[in-house]
Each structure stands twice: as C-alpha cells, then as structure tokens.
Amino acid sequence: MVAVAQPACVDLDVAINAGRQAGVVQRAGARLVVFPELSLTGYDLAAPAVAVDDSRLDPIRAACGSAGAIALVGAPVREDDGREYIATLAVTGESTTVAYRKMHLHGGEVRRFTPGEKPEVLEVDGWRLGLAICRDAAVPQHVADTAALTIDAYVASTLYGAGQEQATRRDGHMRDRAAAHGVWVVLSTAAGPSGEYRETSGGSGVWAPDGDVFIQAGAEPDAVMTATLH
C-alpha cells in the first residue's frame, strides 16, 4: 500500500515538519509514504541543506521503524564536494539516504543547485519505483528515460501553484505519464503555503496505468490518501 500526503508546512522549520510527517507515517498504515518537493523546509531556495544524519529527522526514522514503512521526504542536500541538490530522501527505521536528485531545474533553482545526473529507481518489496521531483514530471523525456529502467510506478514529489490552470496542468501531466508508459503514477504535491508559494494546488493522488485517476485528494492541507497498487 502507498500513501500520498500533503501536510501543512512551516517554512524552514525542519523539526516541526519532520514531526508532522512522522505522524503521517504512523497514521497512514502504508508501506510507502510519499511527501511533496522540499517537504522538510518548504519551497524556499535559500533553505539550509539538510544532512541525512540530522537528528531532527529522528521522529520520521522512529515512525518508519515502528510502522515498517519507507518515507520519501524532500529537502535540499549538500554533497561532500560542495554541490547542492534538490533531493528526495528515503527514510527507514534503520537509515536515511539520498534516493534521487532533481534533474530538471528551473527558475531560481539553477543559481544554487546542481541538476541530478541520471534517473533513479527505488525497489520496495519487488516493486520498481522511478522517482521524480516537480518539473521532472513535466518533461516527457524524463519519464521515458526512467521507464526504460523497467519501472512499475513513477513516483513524483512536486509543487504546483494554485488555480484551475495549474490543477489542469498537474492532472494532465500525471494522466499522460501513466498512459504513455502503462505504469502507475503516484503524486504527492504541496497544499497550503510552502516557502515562496503562499498558495499551492494540493491534489495529490494515484493514476492507474491506463491514465485514469485511481484516488485523489482535494486542495486542503493535511490530506492523506492511500491506495493498493496491483
């Protein structure tokens, strides 16, 4: 079972956000819990990098340990060579690792961050999950290159602005990615304020391999949707 969450975010407060996301993991009852882009900090491009061994992530690690879950959370990270990335962290009860680095940067992101070098697959219980962050999912070549790694689902952590135009764009991206490659699409996207965005779309959900919506949240913060992929 997978859960997509769109928790309310406190800008730049990793400790509070991690605590909230730990609570979601505990309540969701899912093997995989997916959170939005930069979920630990909000979409603030000046947010300090978060280390994988940061003690503020301990509540998420503890929740994953007790629930037998894997959480995909978003944060800026800094590598040993000084390069910084917008990343997805995979958190379990035993470890926290950088699972994916955003490849398709845009706007002000390019002034600070380095683009990720290649698509990544996370394997969970035999399921091969291709990972994406925000604009990646808007680039057909990204999902094509990821699907070429033989994936069962395309898992995107994103942020879309508020308004019907953005909601239509969001849903169109997810529908098209699913139908084009015959894979499940799993989307966690921000709801409520997040850093530079005072309004975001919500609408996290799951799309079936034929492109139809399987389950979807509304625009409200703190919604959590669960689905069993088959």
C-alpha positions as a Markdown table, in Angstrom:
| # | Residue | x | y | z |
|---|---|---|---|---|
| 1 | Met | 0.0 | 0.0 | 0.0 |
| 2 | Val | 1.2 | 3.5 | -0.8 |
| 3 | Ala | 0.1 | 6.8 | 0.8 |
| 4 | Val | 0.4 | 10.3 | -0.7 |
| 5 | Ala | 0.5 | 13.1 | 1.8 |
| 6 | Gln | 0.2 | 16.9 | 1.5 |
| 7 | Pro | 0.9 | 18.1 | 5.1 |
| 8 | Ala | 0.8 | 21.7 | 6.2 |
| 9 | Cys | 4.3 | 23.1 | 6.1 |
| 10 | Val | 6.0 | 25.5 | 8.5 |
| 11 | Asp | 8.6 | 27.4 | 6.4 |
| 12 | Leu | 12.2 | 26.5 | 7.3 |
| 13 | Asp | 11.2 | 24.6 | 10.4 |
| 14 | Val | 12.6 | 21.1 | 9.8 |
| 15 | Ala | 11.9 | 19.9 | 13.3 |
| 16 | Ile | 8.2 | 20.7 | 13.2 |
| 17 | Asn | 7.8 | 19.5 | 9.6 |
| 18 | Ala | 9.6 | 16.2 | 10.4 |
| 19 | Gly | 7.4 | 15.7 | 13.4 |
| 20 | Arg | 4.2 | 16.2 | 11.4 |
| 21 | Gln | 5.5 | 13.9 | 8.7 |
| 22 | Ala | 6.3 | 11.3 | 11.3 |
| 23 | Gly | 2.7 | 11.5 | 12.5 |
| 24 | Val | 1.5 | 10.9 | 8.9 |
| 25 | Val | 3.7 | 7.8 | 8.6 |
| 26 | Gln | 2.3 | 6.4 | 11.9 |
| 27 | Arg | -1.3 | 7.0 | 10.9 |
| 28 | Ala | -1.1 | 6.1 | 7.2 |
| 29 | Gly | -0.6 | 2.3 | 7.6 |
| 30 | Ala | 1.2 | 2.2 | 4.3 |
| 31 | Arg | 4.5 | 0.6 | 3.3 |
| 32 | Leu | 5.5 | 3.7 | 1.3 |
| 33 | Val | 4.6 | 7.2 | 2.3 |
| 34 | Val | 5.4 | 10.0 | -0.2 |
| 35 | Phe | 5.7 | 13.7 | 0.6 |
| 36 | Pro | 6.0 | 16.8 | -1.6 |
| 37 | Glu | 9.0 | 18.5 | -3.0 |
| 38 | Leu | 11.1 | 20.2 | -0.3 |
| 39 | Ser | 8.6 | 18.9 | 2.3 |
| 40 | Leu | 11.0 | 19.4 | 5.2 |
| 41 | Thr | 11.8 | 23.1 | 4.6 |
| 42 | Gly | 9.1 | 24.4 | 2.3 |
| 43 | Tyr | 9.9 | 25.7 | -1.2 |
| 44 | Asp | 12.5 | 28.3 | 0.0 |
| 45 | Leu | 15.5 | 28.2 | -2.3 |
| 46 | Ala | 17.7 | 29.7 | 0.5 |
| 47 | Ala | 16.8 | 26.9 | 2.9 |
| 48 | Pro | 19.9 | 25.4 | 4.6 |
| 49 | Ala | 20.8 | 22.0 | 3.4 |
| 50 | Val | 19.6 | 19.0 | 5.5 |
| 51 | Ala | 22.1 | 16.2 | 6.3 |
| 52 | Val | 20.9 | 12.6 | 6.1 |
| 53 | Asp | 22.1 | 12.1 | 9.7 |
| 54 | Asp | 20.3 | 15.3 | 11.0 |
| 55 | Ser | 18.8 | 14.5 | 14.4 |
| 56 | Arg | 15.7 | 16.4 | 13.5 |
| 57 | Leu | 14.8 | 13.5 | 11.2 |
| 58 | Asp | 14.8 | 11.1 | 14.1 |
| 59 | Pro | 11.0 | 11.2 | 14.6 |
| 60 | Ile | 10.5 | 10.1 | 10.9 |
| 61 | Arg | 13.0 | 7.3 | 11.4 |
| 62 | Ala | 11.3 | 6.1 | 14.5 |
| 63 | Ala | 7.9 | 6.2 | 12.9 |
| 64 | Cys | 9.1 | 4.3 | 9.9 |
| 65 | Gly | 10.7 | 1.7 | 12.2 |
| 66 | Ser | 7.5 | 1.2 | 14.2 |
| 67 | Ala | 5.3 | 1.1 | 11.1 |
| 68 | Gly | 7.6 | -0.9 | 8.8 |
| 69 | Ala | 7.4 | 2.0 | 6.3 |
| 70 | Ile | 9.6 | 3.9 | 3.9 |
| 71 | Ala | 9.1 | 7.6 | 3.8 |
| 72 | Leu | 10.1 | 9.8 | 0.8 |
| 73 | Val | 10.7 | 13.3 | 2.1 |
| 74 | Gly | 12.1 | 16.4 | 0.3 |
| 75 | Ala | 15.0 | 18.6 | 1.3 |
| 76 | Pro | 18.0 | 20.5 | -0.1 |
| 77 | Val | 21.2 | 18.5 | 0.4 |
| 78 | Arg | 24.9 | 19.2 | 0.1 |
| 79 | Glu | 27.4 | 16.6 | -1.1 |
| 80 | Asp | 31.0 | 16.3 | 0.2 |
| 81 | Asp | 32.2 | 18.2 | -2.9 |
| 82 | Gly | 30.1 | 21.2 | -2.0 |
| 83 | Arg | 27.5 | 20.7 | -4.7 |
| 84 | Glu | 23.9 | 21.1 | -3.6 |
| 85 | Tyr | 20.8 | 19.4 | -4.9 |
| 86 | Ile | 17.0 | 19.4 | -4.5 |
| 87 | Ala | 16.6 | 15.8 | -3.3 |
| 88 | Thr | 14.3 | 13.1 | -2.2 |
| 89 | Leu | 15.4 | 11.3 | 0.9 |
| 90 | Ala | 14.4 | 7.7 | 1.5 |
| 91 | Val | 13.9 | 7.2 | 5.3 |
| 92 | Thr | 13.5 | 3.9 | 7.0 |
| 93 | Gly | 13.9 | 2.8 | 10.6 |
| 94 | Glu | 17.5 | 2.0 | 10.0 |
| 95 | Ser | 18.8 | 4.6 | 7.6 |
| 96 | Thr | 18.3 | 7.8 | 5.6 |
| 97 | Thr | 19.7 | 8.0 | 2.1 |
| 98 | Val | 19.6 | 10.4 | -0.8 |
| 99 | Ala | 17.4 | 8.4 | -3.2 |
| 100 | Tyr | 17.1 | 10.9 | -6.0 |
| 101 | Arg | 18.4 | 14.3 | -7.1 |
| 102 | Lys | 16.1 | 16.6 | -9.2 |
| 103 | Met | 17.3 | 16.6 | -12.8 |
| 104 | His | 15.3 | 19.4 | -14.4 |
| 105 | Leu | 15.9 | 22.6 | -12.5 |
| 106 | His | 14.1 | 25.8 | -13.4 |
| 107 | Gly | 13.9 | 29.5 | -12.4 |
| 108 | Gly | 15.9 | 30.5 | -9.4 |
| 109 | Glu | 16.9 | 26.9 | -8.7 |
| 110 | Val | 19.7 | 27.0 | -11.2 |
| 111 | Arg | 21.6 | 29.7 | -9.3 |
| 112 | Arg | 22.2 | 27.4 | -6.3 |
| 113 | Phe | 21.5 | 23.8 | -7.2 |
| 114 | Thr | 23.2 | 21.3 | -9.4 |
| 115 | Pro | 21.0 | 19.1 | -11.6 |
| 116 | Gly | 20.9 | 15.4 | -10.9 |
| 117 | Glu | 22.8 | 13.3 | -13.3 |
| 118 | Lys | 20.5 | 10.3 | -14.0 |
| 119 | Pro | 17.1 | 8.8 | -13.3 |
| 120 | Glu | 16.9 | 6.6 | -10.2 |
| 121 | Val | 14.8 | 3.5 | -9.3 |
| 122 | Leu | 13.9 | 2.6 | -5.7 |
| 123 | Glu | 13.0 | -1.0 | -5.2 |
| 124 | Val | 10.4 | -1.7 | -2.5 |
| 125 | Asp | 9.1 | -5.3 | -2.0 |
| 126 | Gly | 9.9 | -6.2 | -5.6 |
| 127 | Trp | 8.2 | -3.1 | -7.0 |
| 128 | Arg | 10.5 | -0.8 | -9.1 |
| 129 | Leu | 9.7 | 2.8 | -8.4 |
| 130 | Gly | 11.0 | 5.5 | -10.7 |
| 131 | Leu | 11.5 | 8.8 | -8.8 |
| 132 | Ala | 10.8 | 12.4 | -9.9 |
| 133 | Ile | 10.8 | 15.8 | -8.4 |
| 134 | Cys | 8.4 | 18.5 | -9.7 |
| 135 | Arg | 9.5 | 19.7 | -13.2 |
| 136 | Asp | 10.9 | 16.3 | -14.0 |
| 137 | Ala | 7.4 | 15.1 | -14.3 |
| 138 | Ala | 6.6 | 17.8 | -16.8 |
| 139 | Val | 9.4 | 16.6 | -19.1 |
| 140 | Pro | 8.3 | 13.6 | -21.3 |
| 141 | Gln | 11.9 | 12.6 | -21.8 |
| 142 | His | 12.4 | 12.2 | -18.0 |
| 143 | Val | 9.6 | 9.7 | -17.6 |
| 144 | Ala | 10.7 | 7.9 | -20.8 |
| 145 | Asp | 14.3 | 7.6 | -19.6 |
| 146 | Thr | 13.0 | 6.4 | -16.2 |
| 147 | Ala | 10.5 | 4.0 | -17.7 |
| 148 | Ala | 13.4 | 2.5 | -19.7 |
| 149 | Leu | 14.8 | 1.3 | -16.4 |
| 150 | Thr | 11.8 | -1.1 | -16.2 |
| 151 | Ile | 9.6 | 0.5 | -13.6 |
| 152 | Asp | 6.2 | -0.5 | -12.1 |
| 153 | Ala | 5.4 | 3.1 | -10.9 |
| 154 | Tyr | 6.5 | 6.6 | -11.4 |
| 155 | Val | 6.6 | 8.4 | -8.1 |
| 156 | Ala | 6.7 | 12.2 | -8.2 |
| 157 | Ser | 7.1 | 14.7 | -5.3 |
| 158 | Thr | 6.0 | 18.1 | -6.6 |
| 159 | Leu | 4.6 | 21.6 | -6.0 |
| 160 | Tyr | 2.0 | 23.2 | -8.3 |
| 161 | Gly | 0.7 | 26.7 | -7.9 |
| 162 | Ala | -2.9 | 27.4 | -7.0 |
| 163 | Gly | -5.7 | 27.8 | -9.5 |
| 164 | Gln | -7.6 | 25.8 | -12.1 |
| 165 | Glu | -5.0 | 26.2 | -14.8 |
| 166 | Gln | -2.3 | 24.7 | -12.6 |
| 167 | Ala | -4.6 | 21.9 | -11.4 |
| 168 | Thr | -5.4 | 21.0 | -15.0 |
| 169 | Arg | -1.7 | 21.0 | -15.9 |
| 170 | Arg | -1.0 | 18.8 | -12.9 |
| 171 | Asp | -3.6 | 16.2 | -13.7 |
| 172 | Gly | -2.7 | 16.2 | -17.4 |
| 173 | His | 0.9 | 15.5 | -16.6 |
| 174 | Met | 0.1 | 12.6 | -14.4 |
| 175 | Arg | -2.5 | 11.1 | -16.7 |
| 176 | Asp | -0.2 | 11.4 | -19.7 |
| 177 | Arg | 2.8 | 9.9 | -17.9 |
| 178 | Ala | 0.7 | 6.9 | -16.8 |
| 179 | Ala | -0.9 | 6.2 | -20.1 |
| 180 | Ala | 2.2 | 6.7 | -22.2 |
| 181 | His | 4.1 | 4.1 | -20.4 |
| 182 | Gly | 1.5 | 1.8 | -18.8 |
| 183 | Val | 2.7 | 2.4 | -15.3 |
| 184 | Trp | 1.1 | 3.6 | -12.1 |
| 185 | Val | 1.8 | 7.2 | -11.3 |
| 186 | Val | 2.0 | 8.3 | -7.6 |
| 187 | Leu | 1.9 | 12.0 | -6.9 |
| 188 | Ser | 2.5 | 13.9 | -3.6 |
| 189 | Thr | 2.2 | 17.6 | -4.1 |
| 190 | Ala | 2.1 | 20.6 | -1.7 |
| 191 | Ala | -1.1 | 22.0 | -0.3 |
| 192 | Gly | -1.3 | 25.3 | 1.5 |
| 193 | Pro | 1.7 | 27.7 | 1.8 |
| 194 | Ser | 5.2 | 26.4 | 1.0 |
| 195 | Gly | 8.0 | 28.9 | 1.1 |
| 196 | Glu | 7.9 | 31.2 | -1.8 |
| 197 | Tyr | 4.4 | 29.9 | -2.7 |
| 198 | Arg | 1.7 | 31.3 | -0.5 |
| 199 | Glu | -0.9 | 29.1 | -2.3 |
| 200 | Thr | -0.4 | 25.7 | -3.9 |
| 201 | Ser | -2.7 | 23.3 | -5.6 |
| 202 | Gly | -3.0 | 20.1 | -3.5 |
| 203 | Gly | -4.5 | 17.3 | -5.5 |
| 204 | Ser | -2.1 | 14.5 | -4.5 |
| 205 | Gly | -3.2 | 11.2 | -5.9 |
| 206 | Val | -2.6 | 8.0 | -7.8 |
| 207 | Trp | -3.2 | 7.4 | -11.5 |
| 208 | Ala | -3.8 | 3.9 | -12.9 |
| 209 | Pro | -1.7 | 2.6 | -15.8 |
| 210 | Asp | -4.5 | 3.5 | -18.3 |
| 211 | Gly | -4.3 | 7.1 | -17.2 |
| 212 | Asp | -7.5 | 7.2 | -15.1 |
| 213 | Val | -7.5 | 8.7 | -11.7 |
| 214 | Phe | -7.5 | 6.0 | -9.1 |
| 215 | Ile | -7.7 | 8.2 | -6.0 |
| 216 | Gln | -7.1 | 11.9 | -5.4 |
| 217 | Ala | -7.1 | 14.4 | -2.6 |
| 218 | Gly | -8.6 | 17.9 | -2.7 |
| 219 | Ala | -6.8 | 21.1 | -2.2 |
| 220 | Glu | -6.8 | 21.1 | 1.6 |
| 221 | Pro | -3.6 | 20.8 | 3.6 |
| 222 | Asp | -3.1 | 17.6 | 5.7 |
| 223 | Ala | -5.0 | 15.3 | 3.4 |
| 224 | Val | -3.6 | 11.8 | 3.1 |
| 225 | Met | -4.7 | 9.3 | 0.5 |
| 226 | Thr | -3.9 | 5.6 | 0.5 |
| 227 | Ala | -4.1 | 3.1 | -2.4 |
| 228 | Thr | -3.1 | -0.5 | -3.0 |
| 229 | Leu | -1.3 | -0.9 | -6.3 |
| 230 | His | -1.7 | -4.2 | -8.1 |
